[in-house]
Amino acid sequence: MSKQVQDVETIFCHQTGDDYLVVVERDGKRLFRAKLGLSETSAGPRPAKFRLKDGSSEEPRQPDEFVELARRAQRIRISEQTAPEKRRELTEMLSGYQLEEKTKAVRTCRYCASAGRYSPITTETAIKDDNDWICRDCARQELERQLSYAGSSGRVTGAAKERLEDLMLEVQELDRIINLLKGELDPDLTKFDTISATTDEVDPVRVDSLSLHPGLQNLLEDRFETLLPVQSLAVENGLFDGDDQMVVSATATGKTLVGEMTGIDRVLNGKGKMLFLVPLVALANQKHEDFEDEYGHLVDVSIRVGASRITDDGNQFDPNADVIVGTYEGIDHALRTGKDMGDIGTVVIDEVHTLKEEERGHRLDGLISRLKYTCEQRAKQRDDYQGAQWVYLSATVGNPEELAASLESTLIEFEERPVPIERHVTFADGQEKVRIENKLVRREFDTESSKGYRGQTIIFTNSRRRCHEISRKLDYSAAPYHAGLDYKRRKQVERQFGEQELAAVVTTAALAAGVDFPASQVVFDSLAMGIEWLSVQEFHQMLGRAGRPDYHDEGKVYVLVEPDTAYHNSMEMTEDEVAFKLLKGEMESVMTHYDEGAAVEETLANVTVGGKAAKSLNDRMIGDVPTKHALGKLLQYEFIDGFEPTPLGQVVTQHFLEPGEAFTLVDGIRKDAHPYELVADIELRETEL
């Protein structure tokens, strides 16, 4: 052992029973292990036994050999897991040989120490396990063991393991991750992070300083003394000077009123009607009712959704109304069918980040171009009409400066979050999710904020059927809410929630954008919207529904994850992968992308509205549209004749058909197919795509 003694670098000592495990290292490699026993003498504790360990066997050596090793070693380390009284005994023994200067207690991995490995850990590398700390390698092995146990039901697979390991290394707690697998709801274990409340310093604009039309001025003065920060910023940056603006601010910060103020003021001052455009029928219905309640005594309000008239009282859509609330497709249909929209003074595009959506983004892009063209043509024909002011609203945009420049608007960006939001994540399968949701809803409804409001929950899921399933199984009063319910029922649910008669609503992700439920808690039963995973924008839009400053002290978000699960075979990722991507994700840039079908559809619509100006309409769109190729396809399909739509082209564009859908219909009609067969063929085609 003499050569080994000369080259000793580190001696590591760790308590094992009444004795000590001794590990001797050189160049980071273990030379041997031994067991050291001390006994009390008149001079203090001294080595009494020293045995080299080889597997399960032990070779007795002279106790003085340990002293020789200790004198030759560069450093002596004692594990912090060694009991304090045993550490004192060992330190006193080493001091008796004047070795105290090279002796130090260190934090080590207890698994490694027990196995005879010297594995020092730092604050940055340690993983907490119970009340102790272990190294990353041992933490990975222990997590693997726990996952294998939990995975006996087939739930936890490779994708979940990777994500959980990443999260474990990030939060540096093994127990926290293991408890996630058990579906436990201790906030200290499920909490992923907190999005802090933030307040930008903005000098509030006094309402009595606005000098708006008296009707609107008096209304606003009755409601507020000062404007909210984002509203003040908009006013200070030219809102009432007619400047186009893109307003980006979190949910519940008051950005909608920016569009309302300038739009209603321009209506009352004879500068043209206001269009307030939203992506969904349910949102249009809600906004229509809000406008009737708030401004109905000042202006005429109408609604335009889809290709038909839909109102709460059966009144026909009035294109001459002062205020028209509509869906994107509803107003676009009016343009595609040549309806005269009159003098448009203000266009408010709510949820403008819809521009990035694969299915609907190109249609919003095209609508903006066509509507601008229509306003410009009218301004050329009439000296007393000065065109429209455009206000774009969004809570979530990853590239606000770029998008505002593309829309030729002034960016008004306000990053305040009125209340903090705690984000939690836990694991559960489909049936366990309902049990957890029930517990969350009960716990939240039984809690009252400092403002005197009970906590209420929005549960987002991916299908109407699941909405009903969950709401039936909740103990406290709850209701499903989705576009399949009639208008009267939806309004009843909104009223009951607003009056705190419901503990929860269960809704589809599609209605996340703007339905105004003042919830304190948002629960994600699913991270899908139909058969598509949520985007980071959509996820943030939905979680932003948690917590209102006038109602709640904080918001809570719970993401319930089923590992290794997808909701359709077209989904490339699994829910566990998506969950951490969304939780950690950066906002995606809002860009509109065109495939051939989208390019053909928008070019046909632009030909229908603008004729020979179709190319200039394409050029002003945000996305890059291959106009020449699209025109060639339109001629090939016989959708246009020159720069006029053919009768077939008119049908295609008025019904928002993709070319493939149009061909399926035309081919079926020629073969005298039953209408049900045509619908089935289109559904099958969409499924295959």
PLY file of the C-alpha trace (Angstrom):
ply
format ascii 1.0
element vertex 689
property float x
property float y
property float z
element edge 688
property int vertex1
property int vertex2
end_header
0.00 0.00 0.00
3.08 2.26 0.18
2.75 3.59 -3.41
-0.92 4.29 -2.83
-0.10 6.12 0.39
2.38 8.40 -1.39
-0.16 9.40 -4.06
-3.23 9.92 -1.87
-5.16 13.02 -2.90
-8.41 12.87 -0.93
-9.68 10.91 2.04
-13.43 10.94 2.41
-15.10 9.79 5.63
-18.78 8.98 6.06
-20.56 7.54 9.09
-21.88 4.01 8.78
-23.38 2.78 12.03
-20.87 3.30 14.86
-17.94 3.28 12.45
-16.80 5.28 9.42
-16.57 4.36 5.76
-13.25 5.66 4.41
-12.78 6.28 0.68
-9.29 6.98 -0.62
-9.00 8.76 -4.01
-6.27 9.79 -6.43
-6.93 11.88 -9.57
-10.67 11.63 -8.93
-10.57 7.81 -8.96
-11.16 5.57 -5.97
-8.11 3.57 -4.89
-9.84 1.56 -2.18
-12.45 1.63 0.57
-11.97 0.82 4.23
-13.82 0.78 7.51
-12.48 2.83 10.40
-13.43 2.35 14.05
-12.42 4.69 16.87
-12.11 4.11 20.59
-11.78 6.52 23.47
-8.30 6.77 25.10
-6.74 9.04 27.69
-5.44 11.16 24.79
-8.87 11.34 23.14
-10.45 9.31 20.29
-7.92 7.19 18.41
-8.07 4.61 15.54
-8.89 1.20 17.01
-9.60 -0.81 13.88
-8.94 -0.32 10.19
-10.11 -2.85 7.60
-9.76 -2.70 3.81
-13.01 -3.59 2.04
-13.06 -5.79 -1.05
-16.64 -6.52 -2.02
-18.24 -8.17 0.98
-14.91 -9.23 2.53
-12.72 -7.15 4.84
-8.93 -7.31 5.36
-7.72 -6.21 8.81
-4.85 -3.66 8.78
-2.97 -1.83 11.50
-4.94 1.23 12.75
-1.78 3.33 12.40
-2.00 2.86 8.63
-5.01 5.19 8.61
-2.96 7.86 10.41
-0.19 7.49 7.80
-2.76 7.81 5.00
-4.24 10.90 6.61
-0.85 12.58 6.96
-0.02 11.96 3.28
-3.43 13.09 1.96
-3.83 16.55 0.46
-7.30 16.93 1.92
-9.62 15.13 4.34
-13.36 15.52 3.85
-16.19 14.46 6.18
-19.72 14.15 4.84
-22.34 16.51 6.26
-24.63 13.47 6.52
-22.38 12.20 9.32
-24.15 12.85 12.64
-22.84 15.97 14.46
-21.52 14.01 17.45
-19.69 11.56 15.14
-18.27 14.46 13.14
-16.96 15.99 16.37
-15.40 12.64 17.36
-13.65 12.25 14.00
-12.48 15.87 13.94
-11.11 15.56 17.50
-9.18 12.43 16.51
-7.65 14.16 13.46
-6.79 17.23 15.55
-4.86 14.91 17.88
-2.52 14.29 14.93
-2.42 17.99 13.94
-4.50 17.32 10.78
-7.34 19.76 11.46
-6.18 22.30 8.84
-6.74 19.90 5.95
-10.06 18.64 7.37
-13.43 20.02 6.29
-17.07 18.92 6.39
-18.65 18.97 2.92
-22.10 18.47 1.43
-22.08 15.20 -0.47
-24.60 12.93 -2.12
-25.87 10.52 0.54
-26.45 7.76 -1.99
-22.90 8.07 -3.25
-21.50 8.32 0.28
-23.33 5.17 1.36
-22.00 3.38 -1.72
-18.46 4.46 -0.99
-18.19 7.21 -3.61
-16.92 10.68 -2.85
-19.39 12.97 -4.62
-19.30 16.58 -3.41
-22.29 18.66 -4.47
-22.88 22.41 -4.64
-25.94 24.62 -4.42
-26.06 24.60 -8.22
-25.76 20.82 -8.69
-27.58 19.41 -5.65
-31.04 17.85 -5.93
-33.18 17.84 -2.80
-34.46 14.41 -1.74
-36.58 14.36 1.43
-34.58 16.53 3.81
-31.25 15.68 2.23
-29.36 16.47 -0.97
-28.13 14.09 -3.64
-26.16 14.40 -6.83
-27.75 14.66 -10.27
-26.75 11.14 -11.33
-28.37 9.56 -8.28
-31.42 11.80 -8.67
-31.81 10.60 -12.26
-31.57 6.98 -11.15
-34.10 7.49 -8.35
-36.49 9.30 -10.71
-36.10 6.46 -13.21
-36.97 3.98 -10.47
-40.05 5.96 -9.45
-41.14 6.38 -13.07
-40.75 2.68 -13.70
-42.96 1.99 -10.73
-45.55 4.57 -11.77
-45.23 3.40 -15.34
-46.38 -0.11 -14.64
-49.77 1.06 -15.91
-48.12 2.19 -19.12
-48.65 5.90 -18.41
-45.15 7.27 -18.07
-42.89 6.83 -21.08
-39.72 8.22 -22.58
-41.07 11.63 -23.52
-42.42 12.24 -20.02
-39.16 11.01 -18.48
-37.12 13.53 -20.41
-39.41 16.39 -19.51
-39.62 15.41 -15.86
-35.87 15.04 -15.62
-35.40 18.51 -17.14
-37.90 19.93 -14.67
-36.23 18.11 -11.76
-32.85 19.60 -12.67
-34.47 23.01 -13.01
-36.32 23.04 -9.69
-33.70 20.85 -7.95
-36.29 18.81 -6.06
-36.91 15.11 -6.58
-39.92 14.86 -4.25
-41.69 17.65 -6.08
-41.50 15.73 -9.35
-42.52 12.40 -7.83
-45.55 14.04 -6.24
-46.60 15.34 -9.62
-46.89 11.74 -10.75
-49.28 11.01 -7.89
-51.65 13.80 -8.90
-51.16 15.53 -5.56
-52.23 19.16 -5.30
-50.04 20.55 -2.55
-49.28 23.99 -4.09
-45.69 23.82 -2.89
-45.21 20.62 -4.89
-47.21 21.39 -8.02
-46.21 25.02 -8.37
-44.18 25.56 -11.50
-43.64 29.30 -11.25
-45.32 32.63 -10.60
-45.90 35.30 -13.20
-45.50 38.38 -11.08
-47.86 41.30 -11.08
-46.16 44.19 -12.85
-47.09 47.82 -13.13
-45.55 50.13 -15.72
-45.33 53.74 -14.62
-47.76 55.64 -16.85
-49.25 59.01 -15.99
-53.03 58.49 -16.14
-55.02 60.72 -18.46
-58.00 62.39 -16.80
-61.28 61.58 -18.54
-62.51 65.17 -18.19
-59.56 66.28 -20.35
-60.53 64.22 -23.42
-62.85 66.67 -25.25
-64.86 63.90 -26.92
-68.39 64.17 -28.30
-70.60 65.24 -25.37
-72.64 62.05 -25.40
-69.56 59.83 -25.04
-67.69 62.31 -22.84
-70.49 62.37 -20.27
-70.80 58.58 -20.35
-67.07 58.08 -19.69
-66.97 60.73 -16.97
-69.79 58.91 -15.18
-67.75 55.68 -15.28
-64.13 56.78 -14.64
-62.06 59.65 -13.32
-58.91 58.59 -15.14
-58.10 56.19 -17.94
-56.18 52.99 -17.33
-52.49 52.99 -18.30
-52.84 51.31 -21.71
-55.72 53.64 -22.57
-53.68 56.64 -21.47
-50.76 55.54 -23.65
-53.04 55.20 -26.66
-54.50 58.68 -26.13
-51.05 60.22 -25.69
-49.89 58.58 -28.92
-52.54 59.95 -31.27
-55.65 57.80 -30.74
-58.01 60.76 -31.16
-55.93 62.21 -33.99
-56.99 59.32 -36.22
-53.67 57.46 -36.04
-53.75 53.71 -36.68
-52.64 51.77 -33.61
-51.79 48.22 -32.59
-52.46 47.79 -28.87
-50.73 44.85 -27.18
-51.54 44.32 -23.52
-52.49 41.48 -21.18
-56.05 40.35 -20.59
-58.08 42.62 -18.29
-55.88 45.70 -18.75
-58.59 47.67 -20.60
-57.34 47.63 -24.20
-60.81 47.00 -25.68
-61.98 50.43 -24.54
-59.24 51.98 -26.69
-61.08 50.85 -29.83
-64.49 51.66 -28.39
-63.59 55.24 -27.41
-62.29 56.32 -30.78
-64.87 54.34 -32.72
-67.92 55.71 -30.90
-66.47 59.23 -30.90
-65.94 59.12 -34.67
-69.48 57.79 -35.19
-70.99 60.60 -33.12
-68.89 63.21 -34.92
-70.06 62.01 -38.33
-66.77 60.43 -39.42
-68.25 57.05 -40.34
-69.46 53.87 -38.70
-67.42 51.53 -36.53
-66.72 47.90 -37.35
-65.71 45.83 -34.33
-64.43 42.48 -35.61
-63.78 39.30 -33.62
-62.86 35.73 -34.64
-65.84 33.83 -33.18
-69.63 34.02 -33.30
-69.91 33.66 -29.51
-67.61 36.63 -29.01
-69.56 38.69 -31.55
-72.82 37.93 -29.77
-71.37 38.93 -26.43
-69.82 42.12 -27.79
-73.04 43.03 -29.58
-74.96 42.82 -26.32
-72.26 44.81 -24.49
-72.46 47.60 -27.08
-76.25 47.64 -26.86
-76.09 47.95 -23.08
-73.35 50.58 -22.96
-73.87 52.68 -26.09
-77.33 51.72 -27.39
-78.81 55.05 -26.31
-76.18 56.87 -28.39
-75.78 54.72 -31.53
-77.52 52.02 -33.56
-75.85 48.63 -33.16
-76.06 45.67 -35.54
-74.34 42.31 -35.81
-72.94 40.38 -38.79
-71.68 36.83 -38.39
-71.05 34.24 -41.08
-73.02 34.42 -44.29
-76.40 34.90 -42.59
-78.06 37.20 -40.12
-77.79 36.12 -36.47
-79.00 38.36 -33.67
-80.49 37.84 -30.27
-83.93 39.20 -31.27
-84.19 38.16 -34.91
-83.60 41.63 -36.36
-81.94 41.60 -39.75
-78.37 42.76 -40.15
-78.37 46.46 -40.92
-75.38 47.55 -43.04
-76.32 51.18 -42.34
-76.03 50.84 -38.55
-73.64 53.12 -36.66
-71.83 50.18 -35.08
-71.49 46.75 -36.67
-70.12 43.96 -34.52
-69.05 41.07 -36.69
-66.90 38.05 -37.18
-64.05 38.27 -39.65
-65.90 35.92 -42.01
-69.17 37.81 -41.59
-67.72 41.12 -42.79
-65.58 39.38 -45.41
-68.70 37.71 -46.78
-70.34 41.13 -47.12
-67.32 42.31 -49.14
-67.19 39.18 -51.30
-70.91 39.53 -52.13
-70.63 43.22 -52.99
-72.65 44.68 -50.12
-72.27 48.43 -49.66
-70.85 48.97 -46.18
-71.18 52.76 -46.37
-68.72 55.16 -44.76
-66.48 53.20 -42.41
-64.84 55.49 -39.88
-63.17 52.97 -37.56
-62.17 49.33 -37.88
-61.26 47.51 -34.65
-59.67 44.09 -35.20
-59.78 42.17 -31.93
-57.46 39.15 -31.46
-55.26 40.26 -34.35
-52.78 37.47 -33.53
-55.26 35.23 -35.35
-53.14 36.20 -38.38
-50.74 33.39 -37.47
-53.34 30.61 -37.40
-52.99 28.08 -40.17
-56.69 27.81 -41.03
-57.92 31.37 -40.43
-54.84 33.57 -40.58
-54.85 34.06 -44.34
-58.55 34.98 -44.28
-57.97 37.74 -41.73
-54.95 38.91 -43.73
-57.07 39.04 -46.87
-59.98 40.74 -45.08
-57.76 43.57 -43.83
-56.41 44.14 -47.34
-59.87 44.04 -48.94
-61.43 46.30 -46.33
-58.63 48.87 -46.65
-59.04 48.81 -50.41
-62.81 49.31 -50.09
-62.34 52.30 -47.77
-59.70 53.84 -50.03
-61.89 53.48 -53.12
-64.78 55.16 -51.32
-62.52 58.01 -50.18
-61.49 58.62 -53.81
-65.13 58.91 -54.81
-66.28 61.18 -51.98
-64.59 64.34 -50.79
-66.46 64.33 -47.48
-65.15 60.87 -46.47
-61.62 60.67 -45.10
-61.24 56.90 -44.74
-61.00 54.68 -41.69
-58.87 54.59 -38.57
-57.58 51.09 -37.75
-57.10 49.76 -34.23
-55.65 46.27 -33.76
-55.92 44.56 -30.36
-54.05 41.57 -28.94
-52.90 40.21 -25.60
-50.20 38.00 -27.08
-47.78 38.89 -29.87
-44.21 37.61 -30.10
-43.03 40.21 -32.64
-45.06 43.34 -31.85
-42.73 45.86 -33.52
-42.57 43.87 -36.74
-46.31 43.23 -36.87
-47.18 46.86 -36.11
-44.87 47.97 -38.93
-46.49 45.48 -41.34
-49.92 46.84 -40.40
-48.64 50.43 -40.78
-49.72 51.27 -37.26
-48.26 52.80 -34.09
-47.38 50.19 -31.49
-48.94 50.76 -28.06
-47.42 48.09 -25.83
-48.18 47.83 -22.14
-46.80 44.89 -20.18
-48.67 45.26 -16.92
-50.22 42.21 -15.31
-52.81 43.39 -12.80
-52.53 40.41 -10.43
-49.88 37.69 -10.05
-50.59 34.28 -11.55
-49.35 31.05 -9.99
-48.84 28.29 -12.53
-49.08 24.66 -11.42
-48.53 21.40 -13.26
-49.45 17.87 -12.28
-49.93 14.50 -13.96
-53.11 12.47 -14.30
-54.90 10.27 -16.77
-58.31 11.17 -18.23
-60.36 9.84 -15.29
-58.02 11.16 -12.61
-58.21 14.59 -14.20
-61.90 14.94 -13.31
-61.16 13.97 -9.70
-58.45 16.61 -9.51
-60.64 19.21 -11.22
-63.39 18.54 -8.70
-60.98 19.12 -5.84
-59.62 22.30 -7.41
-63.08 23.74 -8.09
-64.25 23.02 -4.52
-61.13 24.45 -2.96
-61.30 27.61 -5.05
-65.03 28.23 -4.55
-64.59 27.81 -0.78
-61.97 30.57 -0.79
-62.96 34.23 -0.64
-60.70 37.05 -1.84
-59.99 40.22 0.12
-62.45 41.93 -2.24
-65.24 39.63 -1.05
-65.54 37.34 -4.08
-65.58 33.56 -4.11
-63.01 31.90 -6.33
-64.43 30.62 -9.63
-62.89 28.33 -12.22
-62.76 28.06 -16.00
-61.91 24.53 -17.14
-60.66 24.37 -20.73
-61.01 21.11 -22.62
-60.89 19.98 -26.24
-64.42 18.83 -27.09
-68.04 19.71 -26.45
-68.74 16.18 -25.24
-65.98 16.47 -22.65
-67.45 19.82 -21.48
-70.69 18.08 -20.54
-68.91 15.06 -19.05
-66.79 17.16 -16.69
-69.55 19.57 -15.65
-71.84 16.63 -14.72
-69.18 15.10 -12.48
-68.30 18.21 -10.47
-69.76 18.39 -6.95
-70.31 22.15 -6.99
-72.57 24.00 -9.42
-71.04 24.01 -12.89
-72.15 24.38 -16.50
-70.82 23.50 -19.95
-70.24 26.44 -22.28
-69.51 26.06 -25.98
-70.63 27.21 -29.43
-73.03 24.26 -29.71
-75.32 25.76 -27.05
-78.01 28.19 -28.15
-77.53 31.88 -27.51
-80.06 32.02 -24.68
-78.33 29.21 -22.78
-74.89 30.79 -23.20
-76.17 34.11 -21.88
-77.74 32.32 -18.92
-74.39 30.70 -18.08
-72.59 34.05 -18.39
-75.13 35.67 -16.05
-74.95 32.83 -13.49
-71.16 32.95 -13.47
-71.13 36.74 -13.13
-73.51 36.52 -10.16
-71.37 33.82 -8.53
-74.08 31.17 -8.84
-71.64 28.83 -10.60
-68.40 27.53 -9.18
-67.10 26.63 -12.65
-67.71 26.70 -16.36
-66.29 24.01 -18.60
-65.58 25.33 -22.06
-63.75 24.49 -25.24
-60.43 26.08 -26.01
-62.00 27.70 -29.05
-63.87 30.14 -26.78
-60.74 31.22 -24.90
-60.29 34.44 -26.79
-62.78 36.84 -25.34
-65.69 35.49 -23.32
-65.67 37.60 -20.21
-65.84 35.19 -17.27
-64.25 36.84 -14.19
-62.49 33.68 -13.03
-59.78 33.41 -10.41
-58.60 29.98 -11.58
-58.00 28.38 -14.97
-57.63 24.61 -15.29
-56.38 22.94 -18.46
-58.09 19.57 -18.76
-56.50 19.29 -22.20
-53.80 21.17 -24.05
-55.51 20.65 -27.39
-57.92 22.73 -29.41
-59.89 20.11 -31.31
-57.21 17.93 -32.89
-54.47 20.59 -32.73
-52.16 21.35 -29.84
-52.40 24.84 -28.40
-49.85 27.40 -29.49
-47.91 29.44 -26.94
-50.08 32.45 -27.86
-53.29 30.53 -27.29
-52.00 29.07 -24.04
-51.06 32.49 -22.67
-54.34 33.95 -23.86
-56.21 31.26 -21.94
-54.18 31.34 -18.74
-54.50 35.13 -18.78
-58.16 34.62 -17.85
-57.08 33.77 -14.29
-57.40 36.65 -11.86
-59.09 40.04 -12.15
-57.82 43.05 -10.21
-61.31 44.15 -9.11
-62.22 40.67 -7.90
-59.17 38.65 -6.92
-55.87 38.90 -5.12
-54.15 36.44 -7.45
-54.84 34.06 -10.30
-54.15 30.33 -10.34
-53.49 28.11 -13.34
-53.38 24.31 -13.22
-52.09 22.30 -16.17
-53.20 18.66 -15.94
-50.95 16.50 -18.08
-51.51 12.95 -19.28
-48.09 11.61 -20.33
-47.61 9.89 -23.67
-51.07 10.97 -24.85
-52.28 12.59 -28.05
-55.87 13.26 -29.03
-55.55 12.44 -32.72
-53.11 10.38 -34.76
-52.11 13.51 -36.68
-50.57 15.04 -33.54
-46.80 14.71 -33.63
-46.12 15.49 -29.97
-47.57 14.09 -26.76
-49.27 16.08 -24.01
-46.31 15.94 -21.63
-44.00 17.34 -24.33
-46.48 20.06 -25.19
-47.02 21.04 -21.53
-43.43 22.00 -20.83
-43.03 23.55 -24.26
-45.95 25.85 -23.47
-44.87 26.58 -19.89
-41.36 27.50 -20.95
-42.16 28.76 -24.42
-41.54 32.15 -25.93
-44.32 33.84 -27.84
-44.23 32.85 -31.48
-43.96 35.56 -34.09
-47.26 36.46 -35.72
-46.79 35.80 -39.41
-49.24 34.67 -42.07
-48.08 31.75 -44.22
-49.60 30.76 -47.53
-49.81 27.35 -49.09
-51.26 27.00 -52.56
-54.85 26.58 -51.35
-54.71 29.69 -49.16
-53.05 31.73 -51.94
-55.73 30.68 -54.44
-58.58 31.42 -52.00
-57.37 34.92 -51.08
-56.44 35.85 -54.64
-59.91 34.80 -55.81
-61.48 36.95 -53.08
-59.26 39.87 -54.06
-60.25 39.48 -57.71
-63.90 39.42 -56.65
-63.54 42.63 -54.63
-60.82 44.48 -56.53
-60.81 43.15 -60.10
-57.57 44.22 -61.77
-56.37 45.63 -58.43
-56.07 42.05 -57.11
-52.28 42.08 -57.39
-51.96 45.29 -55.35
-54.33 43.79 -52.75
-52.11 40.69 -52.58
-48.98 42.82 -52.31
-50.24 44.75 -49.30
-51.04 41.60 -47.34
-48.71 40.56 -44.53
-48.00 37.10 -45.90
-46.05 36.48 -49.07
-48.64 35.53 -51.70
-47.40 34.04 -55.01
-49.85 36.06 -57.10
-48.78 34.92 -60.56
-49.01 31.25 -59.62
-52.36 31.76 -57.87
-53.85 33.56 -60.88
-52.66 30.73 -63.11
-54.42 28.20 -60.90
-57.62 30.29 -60.84
-57.67 30.33 -64.64
-56.93 26.60 -64.76
-59.75 25.86 -62.30
-62.07 28.18 -64.27
-62.74 30.22 -61.15
-61.99 33.48 -63.02
-62.37 34.81 -66.53
-59.83 37.59 -66.95
-60.16 39.60 -63.74
-63.77 38.62 -63.09
-64.96 35.62 -61.09
-66.92 33.05 -63.05
-70.27 31.86 -61.61
-68.36 28.89 -60.16
-65.74 31.25 -58.74
-68.46 33.38 -57.14
-69.92 30.34 -55.39
-66.48 29.23 -54.22
-65.48 32.60 -52.78
-68.88 33.41 -51.25
-68.85 30.10 -49.35
-65.17 30.28 -48.35
-64.43 27.00 -50.08
-60.94 25.66 -50.60
-60.22 24.53 -54.18
-60.26 20.85 -53.21
-63.64 21.23 -51.52
-65.02 23.00 -54.57
-63.85 20.21 -56.89
-65.37 17.58 -54.60
-68.72 19.37 -54.72
-68.66 19.99 -58.47
-67.65 16.41 -59.21
-70.37 15.08 -56.89
-73.06 17.29 -58.40
-72.14 16.09 -61.89
-72.50 12.50 -60.67
-75.85 13.25 -58.98
-74.41 12.39 -55.56
-76.63 12.75 -52.51
-75.87 15.89 -50.43
-74.95 13.66 -47.45
-72.38 11.92 -49.62
-70.86 15.25 -50.63
-70.54 16.33 -47.00
-68.99 12.97 -46.11
-66.50 13.27 -48.98
-65.43 16.72 -47.80
-65.09 15.54 -44.19
-63.03 12.55 -45.35
-60.82 14.77 -47.45
-60.15 17.09 -44.49
-59.33 14.08 -42.30
-56.85 12.75 -44.86
-55.19 16.15 -45.08
0 1
1 2
2 3
3 4
4 5
5 6
6 7
7 8
8 9
9 10
10 11
11 12
12 13
13 14
14 15
15 16
16 17
17 18
18 19
19 20
20 21
21 22
22 23
23 24
24 25
25 26
26 27
27 28
28 29
29 30
30 31
31 32
32 33
33 34
34 35
35 36
36 37
37 38
38 39
39 40
40 41
41 42
42 43
43 44
44 45
45 46
46 47
47 48
48 49
49 50
50 51
51 52
52 53
53 54
54 55
55 56
56 57
57 58
58 59
59 60
60 61
61 62
62 63
63 64
64 65
65 66
66 67
67 68
68 69
69 70
70 71
71 72
72 73
73 74
74 75
75 76
76 77
77 78
78 79
79 80
80 81
81 82
82 83
83 84
84 85
85 86
86 87
87 88
88 89
89 90
90 91
91 92
92 93
93 94
94 95
95 96
96 97
97 98
98 99
99 100
100 101
101 102
102 103
103 104
104 105
105 106
106 107
107 108
108 109
109 110
110 111
111 112
112 113
113 114
114 115
115 116
116 117
117 118
118 119
119 120
120 121
121 122
122 123
123 124
124 125
125 126
126 127
127 128
128 129
129 130
130 131
131 132
132 133
133 134
134 135
135 136
136 137
137 138
138 139
139 140
140 141
141 142
142 143
143 144
144 145
145 146
146 147
147 148
148 149
149 150
150 151
151 152
152 153
153 154
154 155
155 156
156 157
157 158
158 159
159 160
160 161
161 162
162 163
163 164
164 165
165 166
166 167
167 168
168 169
169 170
170 171
171 172
172 173
173 174
174 175
175 176
176 177
177 178
178 179
179 180
180 181
181 182
182 183
183 184
184 185
185 186
186 187
187 188
188 189
189 190
190 191
191 192
192 193
193 194
194 195
195 196
196 197
197 198
198 199
199 200
200 201
201 202
202 203
203 204
204 205
205 206
206 207
207 208
208 209
209 210
210 211
211 212
212 213
213 214
214 215
215 216
216 217
217 218
218 219
219 220
220 221
221 222
222 223
223 224
224 225
225 226
226 227
227 228
228 229
229 230
230 231
231 232
232 233
233 234
234 235
235 236
236 237
237 238
238 239
239 240
240 241
241 242
242 243
243 244
244 245
245 246
246 247
247 248
248 249
249 250
250 251
251 252
252 253
253 254
254 255
255 256
256 257
257 258
258 259
259 260
260 261
261 262
262 263
263 264
264 265
265 266
266 267
267 268
268 269
269 270
270 271
271 272
272 273
273 274
274 275
275 276
276 277
277 278
278 279
279 280
280 281
281 282
282 283
283 284
284 285
285 286
286 287
287 288
288 289
289 290
290 291
291 292
292 293
293 294
294 295
295 296
296 297
297 298
298 299
299 300
300 301
301 302
302 303
303 304
304 305
305 306
306 307
307 308
308 309
309 310
310 311
311 312
312 313
313 314
314 315
315 316
316 317
317 318
318 319
319 320
320 321
321 322
322 323
323 324
324 325
325 326
326 327
327 328
328 329
329 330
330 331
331 332
332 333
333 334
334 335
335 336
336 337
337 338
338 339
339 340
340 341
341 342
342 343
343 344
344 345
345 346
346 347
347 348
348 349
349 350
350 351
351 352
352 353
353 354
354 355
355 356
356 357
357 358
358 359
359 360
360 361
361 362
362 363
363 364
364 365
365 366
366 367
367 368
368 369
369 370
370 371
371 372
372 373
373 374
374 375
375 376
376 377
377 378
378 379
379 380
380 381
381 382
382 383
383 384
384 385
385 386
386 387
387 388
388 389
389 390
390 391
391 392
392 393
393 394
394 395
395 396
396 397
397 398
398 399
399 400
400 401
401 402
402 403
403 404
404 405
405 406
406 407
407 408
408 409
409 410
410 411
411 412
412 413
413 414
414 415
415 416
416 417
417 418
418 419
419 420
420 421
421 422
422 423
423 424
424 425
425 426
426 427
427 428
428 429
429 430
430 431
431 432
432 433
433 434
434 435
435 436
436 437
437 438
438 439
439 440
440 441
441 442
442 443
443 444
444 445
445 446
446 447
447 448
448 449
449 450
450 451
451 452
452 453
453 454
454 455
455 456
456 457
457 458
458 459
459 460
460 461
461 462
462 463
463 464
464 465
465 466
466 467
467 468
468 469
469 470
470 471
471 472
472 473
473 474
474 475
475 476
476 477
477 478
478 479
479 480
480 481
481 482
482 483
483 484
484 485
485 486
486 487
487 488
488 489
489 490
490 491
491 492
492 493
493 494
494 495
495 496
496 497
497 498
498 499
499 500
500 501
501 502
502 503
503 504
504 505
505 506
506 507
507 508
508 509
509 510
510 511
511 512
512 513
513 514
514 515
515 516
516 517
517 518
518 519
519 520
520 521
521 522
522 523
523 524
524 525
525 526
526 527
527 528
528 529
529 530
530 531
531 532
532 533
533 534
534 535
535 536
536 537
537 538
538 539
539 540
540 541
541 542
542 543
543 544
544 545
545 546
546 547
547 548
548 549
549 550
550 551
551 552
552 553
553 554
554 555
555 556
556 557
557 558
558 559
559 560
560 561
561 562
562 563
563 564
564 565
565 566
566 567
567 568
568 569
569 570
570 571
571 572
572 573
573 574
574 575
575 576
576 577
577 578
578 579
579 580
580 581
581 582
582 583
583 584
584 585
585 586
586 587
587 588
588 589
589 590
590 591
591 592
592 593
593 594
594 595
595 596
596 597
597 598
598 599
599 600
600 601
601 602
602 603
603 604
604 605
605 606
606 607
607 608
608 609
609 610
610 611
611 612
612 613
613 614
614 615
615 616
616 617
617 618
618 619
619 620
620 621
621 622
622 623
623 624
624 625
625 626
626 627
627 628
628 629
629 630
630 631
631 632
632 633
633 634
634 635
635 636
636 637
637 638
638 639
639 640
640 641
641 642
642 643
643 644
644 645
645 646
646 647
647 648
648 649
649 650
650 651
651 652
652 653
653 654
654 655
655 656
656 657
657 658
658 659
659 660
660 661
661 662
662 663
663 664
664 665
665 666
666 667
667 668
668 669
669 670
670 671
671 672
672 673
673 674
674 675
675 676
676 677
677 678
678 679
679 680
680 681
681 682
682 683
683 684
684 685
685 686
686 687
687 688
